[in-house]
Amino acid sequence: MDEEAVSSLPLPDAFRNFLIENGLDPSIYITNDSIPRYIRLKPGCEAHLEDIEGEIKCKLEKVAWLPCFYSLPPQIQIARSKAYQEGKIYGIDAASGAAVSALNITSGDHVLDLCAAPGAKLCMILDLLGNSGSVTGVDVARHRLAACRTMLQKYALGDRCRLFVADGTTFSLIPIRVHSVSKSCESSLEEKVDAYKEWTSRRPWKERKKAAKARESAASPLLGIQNPELMFYGRHSGVVGLSRSELYQTVLGNEVLHCGYDKVLVDAECTHDGSIRHIKKFENWGWKTLQRRVLNAERTDDLTILQLLLLTNGFRLLKVGGSLVYSTCSLTVAQNEDVVEQFLLQNASAELLGIDAAKNWPCKSGQIPNTLRFDPLTSQTSGLFVAKFAKLSI
Ligand SMILES: C[S@@+](CC[C@H](N)C(=O)[O-])C[C@H]1O[C@@H](n2cnc3c(N)ncnc32)[C@H](O)[C@@H]1O
C-alpha cells in the first residue's frame, strides 16, 4: 500500500506512527468498518436461533471454522435483545474464541485464566467445561474483575469458578483438587469455624468490613505479601466448606508439577493495537491519552517485561503434561514472538506446540513456526497472536 493510501486511512497519527515503528502494515486495518461482530451461542440454545434472529432483526451467519460462533453485521446492537439479557448469547470475537479453542479444554480440566477480566474467554472456558472441572480467574484490576463476576452471574456460568484479585506474576494457588485430598487429615475443627459458606452478594456488614481491612493492609508494602482477594466463588468451585488456610494453601517446590492446572490461559495485558474498536475508544478520551497511556515506548518496554513474567508464572502453575496458551491482542513482534523466544530460552521444559484445529482457521503463521496471527484483513476478526506450549517432564 502506498504512503498516500496509508495516510488516508481513518487512523489517528499516533497510532499510524506506532504501527510503522513496529513494522506493521497499516493496510490490514482497511476493512475495519466491515469486520463483523461475533457472538457465541450458549450450548443448548441452538433451538432458539430463529427467535434470536427475529429479535435482533438480522440473520446470524454460522462461523464455519468455530463451533457455536455466529457473525452479524457490525452495526447490529445486541445488548437490548432478550436473548442477550437472558444470557443465551454473548459477544466474543472469533479470534478470541480460537485462542480458547487452542487450549483444547476437555471434561474435568482444572483451568487457570491468569488475566481474566472482563471475562469473555473465561465464559467460553466455563461453557466448554459444563458440569466438570473448575476455572480459576485472576486479574489485577478489581473493578474489571467485578465486571467479570457480573458477567458470570448474568450468564449463569459461575458455578465452577472462583475469581481472585491478584497479581498474575506472583499468583501461587493451585487447583482445589489438592486441597480436597489433604483437607480431611489436616484441618482442625477450629479452622473449620471460618469455613466458606455459599457465596452471596449480600454479605453481612461485619464480613465486608473484615474484607475491606484485609484489602487496606494488602496495600501497605510494610505488612508484606497478602493473600489474593477472593472476589467470587461458585457453589461447585470447591471453595464452599474449605477453611481460609485450606483455600490459601500453596504447594512447595516441584509439587506443582503434579498438582498444578491442566490448562492455563495467559491472555496478557498489551497495547491492544490489533483491536481497532478498542483504539477508536480514544476518539472520545483523546488521542493524546492513547499516545501517553498505550503506545508510549517506555510503557511498551514495561509491558513486554510484564508479559514474560505472566507467561513464566502461568507456566510454573501448569502440571506436567498440561498445556498453556499465550495470546495478546497486539500484533507487534516485541509483545509476541520476542516474548515467546525469551520464554523458550529460559524454560527448558516448555515445548512450542502446533495447533491442530488451526488448519481450517483464517489466520497466518507468526514469525516463529507454530505461532498464529489473526488480523482484520486476513481473518475478518480483531487482531490476535496465539502460541501454545506443553509442559514436558525433564
Ligand atoms: C487483554 S485483557 C484480558 C481479556 C480477558 N482475557 C477476556 O477475554 O475478557 C488483559 C487483562 O490483564 C490484566 N492485568 C494486567 N496486569 C496484570 C497482572 N500483573 N496480573 C493479572 N492481570 C493483569 C488487566 O487488568 C486486563 O484485565
The ligand as a MOL file (V3000), in Angstrom:
LIG
                    3D

  0  0  0     0  0            999 V3000
M  V30 BEGIN CTAB
M  V30 COUNTS 27 29 0 0 0
M  V30 BEGIN ATOM
M  V30 1 C -6.3490 -8.4370 27.3390 0
M  V30 2 S -7.0840 -8.2120 28.8840 0 CHG=1
M  V30 3 C -7.7590 -9.7900 29.2180 0
M  V30 4 C -9.0600 -10.0460 28.4910 0
M  V30 5 C -9.7830 -11.2630 29.0130 0
M  V30 6 N -8.9590 -12.4500 28.9340 0
M  V30 7 C -11.0850 -11.5040 28.2650 0
M  V30 8 O -11.1420 -12.3890 27.3990 0
M  V30 9 O -12.0530 -10.7880 28.5220 0 CHG=-1
M  V30 10 C -5.7150 -8.1540 29.9460 0
M  V30 11 C -6.0620 -8.1350 31.4290 0
M  V30 12 O -4.8400 -8.2910 32.1540 0
M  V30 13 C -4.9990 -7.6370 33.3880 0
M  V30 14 N -3.6670 -7.4780 34.0130 0
M  V30 15 C -2.7390 -6.5320 33.8140 0
M  V30 16 N -1.6660 -6.7550 34.5910 0
M  V30 17 C -1.9170 -7.8920 35.2850 0
M  V30 18 C -1.2040 -8.6310 36.2630 0
M  V30 19 N 0.0080 -8.2600 36.6740 0
M  V30 20 N -1.7960 -9.7300 36.7850 0
M  V30 21 C -3.0360 -10.1200 36.3860 0
M  V30 22 N -3.7530 -9.4380 35.4680 0
M  V30 23 C -3.2020 -8.3520 34.9260 0
M  V30 24 C -5.7040 -6.3530 33.0350 0
M  V30 25 O -6.3470 -5.8020 34.1690 0
M  V30 26 C -6.6850 -6.8430 31.9470 0
M  V30 27 O -7.9340 -7.0940 32.5080 0
M  V30 END ATOM
M  V30 BEGIN BOND
M  V30 1 1 1 2
M  V30 2 1 2 3
M  V30 3 1 2 10
M  V30 4 1 3 4
M  V30 5 1 4 5
M  V30 6 1 5 6
M  V30 7 1 5 7
M  V30 8 2 7 8
M  V30 9 1 7 9
M  V30 10 1 10 11
M  V30 11 1 11 12
M  V30 12 1 11 26
M  V30 13 1 12 13
M  V30 14 1 13 14
M  V30 15 1 13 24
M  V30 16 1 14 15
M  V30 17 1 14 23
M  V30 18 2 15 16
M  V30 19 1 16 17
M  V30 20 1 17 18
M  V30 21 2 17 23
M  V30 22 1 18 19
M  V30 23 2 18 20
M  V30 24 1 20 21
M  V30 25 2 21 22
M  V30 26 1 22 23
M  V30 27 1 24 25
M  V30 28 1 24 26
M  V30 29 1 26 27
M  V30 END BOND
M  V30 END CTAB
M  END
